[in-house]
Amino acid sequence: MTYSHLEHANDLEPSAGHHHLIEKCPIHKEDTFDPPFYVVSRHEDVLAMVTAPTQWLNGDGPGVFFQVGGVLGSADDPDHRRQRKVLQDGFRPAMVDALTPRVEAIGRQLWDDAFNRDGEGDFVHLFAFPFPAIVIAEMLGIRSEDRDQFGHWSDDIVNGLGGGDLSLVEAANAGIYGLVDVLVAERQEIIEAGGTPPDDFLSVLTQAYLADELKYSEVRRLCQQVLVAGHETTASLLSLMLWRLIQQPELMQQLRADPSKIQWAVEEFLRFDSPVQGLFRTNKEECEVRGETIPERSKMQLLFAAANRDPRVWENPDDINLDRFGPGAKPHLAFGWGVHHCIGNVLARREGQMALRWMIDTFETIELTGEVKVNQPFILRGLTTLPIKWTVRK
């Protein structure tokens, strides 16, 4: 029977499917989907493709369907380089350091509101989803009364990457663009009147548009991409980390005994449960991969999550080892690699480190109270529900 990647992509524990691909079919054609696509799973193949951006293109979109007019992670150079230049200063380590007190204040308020006493609830809704969503919305300049809407829009857009309802994607994009139009117009009026606009990404993008560094369509799309990418994957990281701590309480004990492990523990959780399962590239011309001829402009999913479990690279890859990472350790591929390495990785790591510290400092006991559910897009991996009951440390 022909193996179907899609049948196993949303398994609660996806490692069995990953290892089947790595060992049995390192170049796999998924014929059960329309359009069909290819999948590579071994670390060396994924790394070779992400470091060959002129051969394996982003411009047809990171999802399974062909997309036109993308930006940043959905664009190729020179457009990608020009767009990234506008945003990159806001995501550099020094800027994230400067933002950290505000990020921590946002997260701490949410955390204390939810977990200041013994209780029960859904961790995804109580904390994992709203924390990074509020942070990225505030960085962009989205008003607080508008933030609830974009969470739903973001879900619809992510679902579309894996073949979800494209009409919902169109509606979500229209909603985001309408919101952006209003906020950009406000900033443009301030700038043209000689005033100082708010200190946020929307002002940076507006100024770049007025200086002819960005087209207006790019301003809209960059806001959409930053909003979606800035919170979906981080929310997944937070909920998956807590789920693993519940499954393996000895990890919590190790972190309490040595909190200096927190920074590197986040790297191991990223490797073990990569929130981005795998994005797509398109080959510029016909080529050969592991002896198979890949026709020109075929969609190829680079399965980062499988590469991060490749036993040729990682010793005991299906074990969580909090000592695996540290200075000089080989990097994982959870944020991709090369010129399209995730621009927001420093912020995502910082949010993960904060949340992990609060978990080990707060929870005395923690247990599941219901079913853990995985999201459906086979592009990303995250939890839609994590129902828990907890007691707090005295």
C-alpha positions as CSV (number, residue, x, y, z in Angstrom):
1,M,0.0,0.0,0.0
2,T,1.3,3.5,-0.9
3,Y,2.3,5.6,2.1
4,S,0.3,8.8,2.6
5,H,2.1,11.6,4.3
6,L,-1.1,13.5,4.9
7,E,-2.7,10.6,6.8
8,H,-0.1,10.9,9.5
9,A,0.9,14.6,9.3
10,N,-1.5,15.6,12.0
11,D,-0.9,12.6,14.3
12,L,-0.7,13.6,18.0
13,E,2.8,12.0,17.9
14,P,4.1,12.5,14.4
15,S,7.5,10.9,14.8
16,A,6.5,7.5,13.4
17,G,5.5,9.1,10.1
18,H,8.6,11.2,10.0
19,H,10.8,8.2,10.5
20,H,9.0,6.3,7.8
21,L,9.7,9.1,5.4
22,I,13.3,9.4,6.5
23,E,14.1,5.7,6.2
24,K,11.7,4.4,3.5
25,C,11.0,7.3,1.1
26,P,13.3,10.3,1.7
27,I,11.9,11.7,-1.5
28,H,8.2,11.1,-1.4
29,K,5.4,12.1,-3.8
30,E,2.1,12.7,-2.2
31,D,-0.5,11.7,-4.8
32,T,-3.5,11.9,-2.5
33,F,-3.7,15.6,-2.7
34,D,-4.7,18.0,-5.5
35,P,-2.3,19.2,-6.6
36,P,0.2,16.4,-5.9
37,F,3.4,17.5,-4.2
38,Y,6.8,16.1,-3.1
39,V,8.2,15.8,0.4
40,V,11.8,15.7,1.6
41,S,12.5,14.7,5.1
42,R,16.2,14.0,5.6
43,H,18.3,16.7,7.3
44,E,20.9,16.9,4.5
45,D,18.2,17.3,1.8
46,V,16.2,20.0,3.7
47,L,19.4,21.9,4.5
48,A,20.6,21.7,0.9
49,M,17.3,23.2,-0.4
50,V,17.0,26.0,2.1
51,T,20.6,27.1,1.3
52,A,19.9,27.1,-2.5
53,P,17.3,29.9,-2.8
54,T,17.9,30.5,-6.5
55,Q,17.0,26.9,-7.3
56,W,14.3,26.3,-4.7
57,L,12.1,29.4,-4.8
58,N,9.8,30.9,-2.2
59,G,8.0,33.1,-4.7
60,D,5.2,30.6,-5.4
61,G,4.2,30.7,-1.7
62,P,5.0,28.7,1.4
63,G,1.8,26.6,1.1
64,V,0.7,23.8,-1.1
65,F,-1.1,26.0,-3.5
66,F,0.6,28.4,-5.9
67,Q,0.5,32.0,-4.7
68,V,1.3,35.2,-6.5
69,G,2.4,38.6,-5.1
70,G,3.8,37.3,-1.8
71,V,6.2,39.1,0.5
72,L,9.2,38.2,2.7
73,G,8.8,34.5,3.3
74,S,6.7,34.2,0.1
75,A,9.1,36.2,-2.1
76,D,12.5,35.8,-3.7
77,D,15.4,38.2,-4.0
78,P,15.7,41.1,-4.8
79,D,12.2,41.8,-3.5
80,H,12.7,39.6,-0.4
81,R,15.9,41.4,0.5
82,R,14.4,44.8,0.0
83,Q,11.3,43.9,2.1
84,R,13.4,42.3,4.9
85,K,15.6,45.3,5.1
86,V,12.6,47.5,6.1
87,L,11.6,45.1,9.0
88,Q,14.9,43.6,10.1
89,D,16.0,46.3,12.6
90,G,12.8,45.8,14.6
91,F,13.7,42.1,15.1
92,R,17.4,42.3,15.8
93,P,18.6,41.0,19.2
94,A,19.3,44.5,20.6
95,M,15.7,45.7,19.7
96,V,14.2,42.6,21.2
97,D,16.3,43.3,24.4
98,A,14.8,46.8,24.5
99,L,11.3,45.4,24.0
100,T,11.7,42.6,26.6
101,P,10.4,44.5,29.6
102,R,7.2,45.3,27.8
103,V,6.9,41.8,26.4
104,E,7.4,40.4,29.9
105,A,4.8,42.8,31.4
106,I,2.2,41.7,28.8
107,G,2.9,38.0,29.5
108,R,3.2,38.4,33.3
109,Q,-0.2,40.1,33.5
110,L,-1.9,37.3,31.4
111,W,-0.1,34.7,33.4
112,D,-1.0,36.1,36.8
113,D,-4.6,36.6,35.8
114,A,-4.9,33.0,34.8
115,F,-2.6,31.1,37.2
116,N,-2.4,33.0,40.5
117,R,-4.4,30.3,42.2
118,D,-5.3,26.7,41.9
119,G,-7.6,26.1,39.0
120,E,-8.4,24.4,35.7
121,G,-8.9,25.6,32.1
122,D,-7.6,25.4,28.6
123,F,-4.0,26.5,28.5
124,V,-4.2,27.4,24.8
125,H,-7.0,29.9,25.3
126,L,-5.8,31.1,28.7
127,F,-2.3,31.9,27.7
128,A,-0.5,30.3,24.8
129,F,-2.6,32.0,22.1
130,P,-3.2,35.5,23.6
131,F,0.4,36.1,24.8
132,P,2.2,36.2,21.5
133,A,-0.9,37.6,19.7
134,I,-1.0,40.7,22.0
135,V,2.8,41.2,21.7
136,I,2.9,41.2,17.9
137,A,-0.2,43.2,17.6
138,E,1.2,45.9,19.9
139,M,4.5,45.9,18.0
140,L,2.6,46.5,14.8
141,G,0.4,49.1,16.3
142,I,-2.9,47.3,16.2
143,R,-5.4,48.8,18.7
144,S,-6.5,46.6,21.6
145,E,-10.1,46.6,20.5
146,D,-9.1,45.2,17.1
147,R,-6.9,42.3,18.4
148,D,-9.6,39.7,18.9
149,Q,-10.6,39.8,15.3
150,F,-7.1,39.1,13.9
151,G,-6.8,35.9,15.9
152,H,-9.7,34.4,13.9
153,W,-8.3,35.8,10.6
154,S,-4.9,34.3,11.4
155,D,-6.4,30.8,11.9
156,D,-8.2,31.0,8.6
157,I,-5.1,32.1,6.7
158,V,-3.0,29.3,8.3
159,N,-5.6,26.7,7.4
160,G,-5.5,27.9,3.8
161,L,-1.8,27.1,3.6
162,G,-2.6,23.4,4.0
163,G,-5.6,23.3,1.7
164,G,-8.3,24.8,3.9
165,D,-11.3,26.9,2.7
166,L,-9.7,29.6,0.4
167,S,-12.8,31.8,0.6
168,L,-12.1,32.2,4.3
169,V,-8.6,33.1,3.5
170,E,-9.8,35.8,1.1
171,A,-12.2,37.1,3.8
172,A,-9.5,37.1,6.4
173,N,-7.1,39.0,4.2
174,A,-9.8,41.5,3.4
175,G,-10.4,42.1,7.1
176,I,-6.7,42.5,7.8
177,Y,-6.1,44.8,4.8
178,G,-9.1,47.0,5.8
179,L,-7.7,47.4,9.3
180,V,-4.2,48.2,8.0
181,D,-5.6,50.8,5.6
182,V,-7.2,52.7,8.4
183,L,-4.0,52.6,10.5
184,V,-1.7,53.5,7.7
185,A,-3.9,56.4,6.7
186,E,-3.7,57.8,10.2
187,R,0.1,57.6,10.2
188,Q,0.4,59.0,6.8
189,E,-1.6,62.1,7.8
190,I,0.6,62.6,10.9
191,I,3.8,62.3,8.9
192,E,2.7,64.6,6.1
193,A,1.7,67.2,8.6
194,G,5.2,67.1,10.0
195,G,4.3,65.2,13.2
196,T,5.8,62.1,14.8
197,P,3.9,58.9,14.2
198,P,3.6,56.2,16.9
199,D,6.7,54.1,17.5
200,D,5.5,50.9,15.9
201,F,6.0,48.7,12.8
202,L,3.0,50.2,11.0
203,S,4.8,53.6,11.2
204,V,8.0,52.0,9.9
205,L,6.1,50.4,7.0
206,T,4.2,53.7,6.3
207,Q,7.4,55.6,6.1
208,A,9.0,53.0,3.8
209,Y,5.9,53.3,1.5
210,L,6.1,57.1,1.5
211,A,9.9,56.9,0.7
212,D,9.1,54.5,-2.3
213,E,10.9,51.6,-0.5
214,L,7.7,49.5,-0.5
215,K,4.6,49.3,-2.7
216,Y,1.4,49.8,-0.8
217,S,0.3,46.2,-1.6
218,E,3.6,45.1,0.1
219,V,2.7,47.2,3.2
220,R,-0.6,45.3,3.5
221,R,0.9,41.9,2.9
222,L,3.8,42.4,5.2
223,C,1.4,43.3,8.0
224,Q,-0.6,40.2,7.3
225,Q,2.5,38.0,7.3
226,V,3.9,39.5,10.5
227,L,0.6,39.2,12.3
228,V,0.1,35.5,11.3
229,A,3.7,34.3,11.7
230,G,4.3,36.4,14.8
231,H,1.9,34.5,17.0
232,E,0.7,31.2,15.5
233,T,4.0,29.3,15.8
234,T,4.9,30.8,19.1
235,A,1.5,29.9,20.6
236,S,2.2,26.3,19.4
237,L,5.7,26.3,21.0
238,L,4.2,27.4,24.4
239,S,1.4,24.8,24.5
240,L,3.6,22.0,23.2
241,M,6.3,22.7,25.9
242,L,3.8,22.5,28.7
243,W,2.3,19.3,27.2
244,R,5.7,17.7,27.2
245,L,6.3,18.8,30.8
246,I,3.0,17.2,31.8
247,Q,4.0,14.0,30.0
248,Q,7.5,13.9,31.5
249,P,7.5,15.6,34.9
250,E,11.1,14.8,35.4
251,L,11.9,17.6,32.9
252,M,10.2,20.0,35.2
253,Q,12.4,18.8,38.0
254,Q,15.5,19.2,36.0
255,L,14.6,22.7,35.1
256,R,13.8,23.6,38.7
257,A,17.1,22.1,39.8
258,D,19.0,24.2,37.2
259,P,17.1,27.1,35.7
260,S,20.1,28.0,33.6
261,K,18.9,25.2,31.3
262,I,15.8,27.2,30.3
263,Q,17.4,28.9,27.3
264,W,18.7,25.6,25.9
265,A,15.6,23.7,26.9
266,V,13.5,26.0,24.6
267,E,15.9,25.0,21.7
268,E,15.3,21.3,22.4
269,F,11.5,21.7,22.6
270,L,11.7,23.6,19.2
271,R,13.7,20.7,17.7
272,F,11.5,18.0,19.2
273,D,8.1,19.5,18.4
274,S,8.9,21.9,15.5
275,P,5.9,24.3,15.3
276,V,6.5,24.7,11.5
277,Q,6.2,21.1,10.2
278,G,7.5,22.1,6.8
279,L,7.1,24.9,4.3
280,F,7.0,24.6,0.5
281,R,9.5,25.6,-2.1
282,T,9.3,25.4,-5.9
283,N,12.1,24.2,-8.1
284,K,13.1,26.8,-10.8
285,E,13.9,24.1,-13.3
286,E,13.8,20.3,-13.7
287,C,16.2,18.6,-11.3
288,E,17.0,15.3,-9.7
289,V,16.6,14.6,-6.0
290,R,17.8,11.2,-4.7
291,G,17.6,9.7,-8.2
292,E,14.1,11.0,-8.9
293,T,13.4,13.5,-11.6
294,I,11.4,16.5,-10.3
295,P,9.6,18.4,-13.0
296,E,10.1,22.1,-13.3
297,R,8.0,24.2,-10.8
298,S,6.9,21.3,-8.6
299,K,5.8,22.0,-5.1
300,M,8.2,20.5,-2.6
301,Q,7.5,20.4,1.2
302,L,10.7,20.7,3.2
303,L,9.8,18.8,6.3
304,F,11.8,20.7,9.0
305,A,10.1,18.6,11.8
306,A,11.4,15.3,10.3
307,A,14.9,16.8,9.7
308,N,15.0,17.7,13.3
309,R,14.4,14.0,14.2
310,D,16.9,12.6,11.7
311,P,19.0,10.0,13.5
312,R,21.9,10.7,11.1
313,V,22.2,14.1,12.8
314,W,20.7,13.7,16.3
315,E,21.6,11.1,18.8
316,N,18.4,9.5,20.2
317,P,16.3,12.0,18.3
318,D,13.0,10.9,19.9
319,D,14.2,11.7,23.4
320,I,14.0,15.1,25.0
321,N,17.5,15.9,26.2
322,L,17.8,19.2,28.0
323,D,21.6,19.1,27.6
324,R,21.5,18.6,23.9
325,F,22.0,22.3,23.1
326,G,24.4,24.9,24.3
327,P,27.2,27.1,23.0
328,G,28.7,25.6,19.8
329,A,25.9,22.9,19.4
330,K,24.6,22.2,15.9
331,P,21.5,24.3,15.2
332,H,18.0,22.8,14.6
333,L,15.9,23.8,11.6
334,A,12.7,24.8,13.4
335,F,13.1,28.4,12.1
336,G,14.4,27.3,8.7
337,W,17.8,28.4,7.6
338,G,19.6,30.6,5.1
339,V,18.3,33.8,3.7
340,H,14.7,33.0,4.7
341,H,15.6,32.1,8.3
342,C,12.7,33.3,10.4
343,I,13.0,37.0,11.0
344,G,11.2,36.8,14.3
345,N,13.2,33.9,15.8
346,V,14.8,36.0,18.6
347,L,11.4,37.3,19.8
348,A,9.8,33.8,19.6
349,R,12.7,32.4,21.6
350,R,12.5,35.1,24.2
351,E,8.7,34.5,24.7
352,G,9.3,30.8,25.0
353,Q,12.0,31.3,27.7
354,M,9.7,33.6,29.7
355,A,6.8,31.2,29.5
356,L,8.9,28.2,30.4
357,R,10.3,30.0,33.5
358,W,6.8,30.9,34.6
359,M,5.7,27.3,34.2
360,I,8.4,25.8,36.4
361,D,8.0,28.6,39.0
362,T,4.2,28.5,39.2
363,F,2.9,24.9,38.9
364,E,3.2,22.6,41.9
365,T,1.1,19.9,40.2
366,I,-0.4,19.9,36.7
367,E,-2.5,17.3,34.9
368,L,-4.6,16.8,31.8
369,T,-8.3,16.9,32.3
370,G,-9.4,16.1,28.7
371,E,-8.4,15.4,25.2
372,V,-5.4,17.1,23.6
373,K,-6.2,18.2,20.1
374,V,-3.8,19.0,17.2
375,N,-4.5,21.7,14.6
376,Q,-5.3,20.5,11.1
377,P,-3.0,22.3,8.7
378,F,-0.2,19.9,7.8
379,I,2.1,22.9,7.4
380,L,2.1,23.7,11.1
381,R,1.9,21.7,14.3
382,G,0.3,23.0,17.4
383,L,-2.4,22.3,19.9
384,T,-5.9,23.7,19.6
385,T,-6.8,22.5,23.1
386,L,-4.8,21.7,26.2
387,P,-7.2,21.2,29.1
388,I,-5.4,21.2,32.4
389,K,-5.9,21.3,36.2
390,W,-3.1,22.7,38.3
391,T,-2.1,23.7,41.8
392,V,0.3,26.6,42.4
393,R,3.5,26.4,44.4
394,K,3.3,28.1,47.9
